[in-house]
């Protein structure tokens, strides 16, 4: 029997978008706390998209959603990076 999961696909999209966005950015703190703050801020700006499905189906669903949400996710990530960078909470 396949394992069923409940997954917010938006989390994956934010993770991938943030990773790509930060790839060559040396002027943005990428410590664990700042990354988590950026992800939380971006996800709070975006609609959640939960799906209860078989594990293998999740990856196909993510690909389908990617084109629909890419611009919104990138915008939310950029805004979150800006806010977190101006309000660092780490030591």
C-alpha positions in Angstrom: 0.0 0.0 0.0 1.3 3.4 -1.0 2.0 5.9 1.8 -0.3 8.9 1.7 1.0 12.3 2.6 -0.4 15.8 3.2 1.9 18.3 1.6 1.9 22.1 1.1 3.4 22.3 -2.4 4.1 25.9 -1.9 6.9 25.0 0.5 8.8 23.1 -2.2 8.4 26.0 -4.6 9.7 28.5 -2.0 12.6 26.3 -1.1 13.7 25.9 -4.8 13.1 29.5 -5.7 15.0 30.8 -2.6 17.9 28.4 -3.3 18.2 29.6 -6.9 17.8 33.3 -5.9 20.6 33.1 -3.3 23.0 31.1 -5.4 25.3 34.0 -6.3 24.2 36.5 -3.6 27.1 37.1 -1.2 25.7 40.2 0.4 22.6 38.4 1.9 23.0 36.5 5.2 22.3 32.8 4.6 22.6 31.5 8.1 19.9 29.0 9.2 17.9 31.6 11.1 17.8 34.1 8.3 16.9 31.4 5.8 14.0 30.2 8.0 12.8 33.7 8.5 12.9 34.3 4.8 11.0 31.1 4.1 8.4 31.9 6.8 7.9 35.4 5.5 7.5 34.3 1.9 5.1 31.5 2.8 2.9 33.8 4.8 2.5 36.0 1.7 1.5 33.0 -0.5 -1.6 30.8 -0.6 -1.1 27.3 0.9 -1.8 24.5 -1.6 -2.2 21.3 0.4 -2.7 18.0 -1.4 -3.4 14.6 0.2 -2.0 12.2 -2.3 0.3 9.2 -3.0 3.9 10.0 -2.6 4.9 9.5 -6.2 2.1 11.8 -7.4 3.4 14.8 -5.4 6.3 15.4 -7.7 4.1 15.5 -10.8 1.8 17.9 -9.0 4.7 20.2 -8.1 5.8 20.4 -11.7 2.2 21.3 -12.8 2.0 24.1 -10.2 5.5 25.5 -11.0 4.5 27.5 -14.0 1.3 28.8 -12.4 3.0 30.2 -9.3 6.6 31.0 -10.3 6.2 34.7 -10.6 4.2 35.0 -7.3 6.7 32.9 -5.5 9.8 34.8 -6.8 8.1 38.1 -5.8 7.3 36.8 -2.3 10.9 35.5 -1.9 12.5 38.8 -3.0 10.3 40.8 -0.7 11.0 38.4 2.2 14.8 38.6 1.6 14.5 42.4 1.6 12.5 42.5 4.9 14.7 40.0 6.7 18.0 41.6 5.5 16.8 44.9 7.0 15.7 43.3 10.3 18.3 40.6 11.1 17.4 38.6 14.2 20.6 36.6 14.6 23.5 37.4 16.9 
